[in-house]
Amino acid sequence: MRSRPAPEPAGYCCFWAKAEHRRLHTTAADHAHCSVGSYTHGLIALAEAAAGRDTAALVDSGWVTEADPGNAPSVAATPAAITYEPLDEAEDADVVLVRLTASSLMSLQGARPDLSVVTKPQCQIVPLALQGTIAVSPGCAVSRVRTGLPADELTCAFPARELADILARLARSLTADAAVSAYADSDIHQNITPA
């Protein structure tokens, strides 16, 4: 069953968290409170995003320059709707979003050293994933406040078609991490001489 979301201050990143638990079917109007996110997700043109009151607040604060939104990637085709849903319920996913800790980022980077760590805005990880990039964001100040993203978590997006390959590589990376961690632990204990 498709559920319409309640209004959110920033649809994209706010919907990401809610979709961990239930499917949300959204249209452009559901994302209208975030001009930059609406641009990165292909729902509005750059000129419209740049003219947004919220974008003006970001520029006026010095958080971004007027040129920065245009440097962010955007979804090429304007979607009629965007569905967010738990991965185990996904019927035809395009992008997978996961939360990472520093430790899990270490293991993922071991599995996929080609991943990209990107700057603000966080929502650019979705168009990057649609273009084939595994993109990790430390979040951005706007998204962290609006979503309550814990300080020790990052967000990663990757093409859904790569899920099986990433999981297989991640299993090997975790095994290697465990082996070298055991070695390092043993080495510490063998080479420390009590004073």
N, C-alpha and C positions, 0 to 999 in steps of 0.2 A: 504494500500500500504506500502511496506517495503522500508525504506530509508537507503542508505549506509551512514555512518558517515564520516565526514572529520577527518583527523588525529588529535589526541589529545595527550597531554603530558602524561596523565594517563587515559587510556580509561575508566576504571570502574567508578571512582567517577566523571569524567568529563561527561561521558555518562548519569549518573544518573540525573544530572541537565537538560541536553538537553531533556531527555525523559519525562520530565514533560509536554512538549508541543508537542512532535511527536515521533512516533515509529522509533526505530533504530534497524536494524538487523546487528549484528556484528559477525566477525570471529576472530580467534586467532590473526591474523595479525593486526587487529585494536587495539589490546591491547598491542602490543609489546614494547611500550615505557615505560612500568612499569613492571619490573620483579616481584616485590613482589605481585602486583595485579594479574599478570598472574598466579603466583603460587597459591594464595588463591582461585582463580576462576577455578582451575583445568586444566589450559591450558598448563602449563609447569611443569616439575619436580622441586623439591626443589634444586637439584644440579645445574640445569640450572639457576634458579632464583638467587642462591647464587653467581654464576659466572658473573652475569650481572654488567655492568659498573655502572648503577644507584644504585644497591645494594651496590657495593663497596663504592660509595660516601656516602651512609647512614651510613655504618660501619665506614669509615674513619673519619666522622664528630663526631662520638661518639653518634649519635642519636639512634642507635641500636648496639647490639653486633653481632658477627658472628652467635651466637646460636639463636638469636631472630626470624629470619624468620622461622626457623624450628618449633618454638613453636606456630606459627599462624596456625589456622585450614585451611583446603583447601577443595574444592569441591571434592568429592570422585571419580566421573566419569568425564572423559574429555568430555566437551560438544563440539559438532560439531559447534554450533553457540550459541550466547546469544542475546536475543531480549530484549530491554528496551522499555517501552511504558507507556503512561499515564494509570493510574488505570482504568479509565472509558472506555478505549479502549482494555483493556487486555482480551485476549481470553482464556488463560490457564496459569495464573500466578503461579509461584512457590514461589516468594518472593515479599513482598510489602515493599517499602522504603518510609519513611516519614521524614520530617524535624520537629524538636521539639524545643521549647523554654524551658527555665527552668520551667516555669509555666506549660506548657503542659506535660513535663516530670513528674512533680509532680502528675498530674492527671492520666497519664498513669501508673505510679508506684502504685498509689492507686487502679487502675483497675487490674493491673497484677504485684503484688509484686515480682513475680518470674523472672522479667526481669533481664538481666545482663548488667552492664555497663562495657565496654571493653576498653582496652588500644590500642595503635597503633599496627599495621596499621588499619586504619578505614575500609578498604575493607574486613576485616575478618568477618564483621557482616553478609555478604551474606552467606558464608558457615555455619556459626552458625545458621542462620535462616533456611537454608535447613536441618539442623540437628534437628530443632524443638525449638530452643532458640529464645526468643525475645531479641535482642541485640541492645544496644544503644552505640553510640560512640560519644565522644566529638569532633571527627575529629582527624586528625593528621596534623602536620605542613606541610607535603608534600601535602596532599589533600587540606587543607585550602588555600594554596597559588595557587595551580593549578586550583581550582574550584571557588575561591572567596567566599567560604562559609562564611556568616556573623558571626562575633564573638559571637553573641548571639544565634546561632542555633547549634543543634546537629542532628545527623542522627540516625534513628532507622530502623532496618530491622526485619521482622517477617514472619513466614510461611503464605502464602496467604490463606491456608485452615482455619486459625484462625481468619480471618478478621471479620466475623459476630460476633463471641464470644467476640473479643476485643472491637468492637463497642458497643455491649450491656453492657459489663462491664464498658466501658468508660463513657457511659451515666449515669450509677449509680454513678460512681466516681465523675463526674462533678456535679451531683445533691448534693452529700454529701459535696463536696468542697464549693459549693454555700451556703449551709446551715451553715456550720461552719464559713464561711467568714462573713455571715450576723450576726451570733452570736458574733464573735470577734469584728466586727464593732460596734455593739450595746453595747457590754461590755466596749469598750474603751470610748465611749461617756458617759456611766453611771458612770464610775469610775474615770473620770478625774475631779478633783476639780480645778477651776480657782484659780490662786495664788493671 
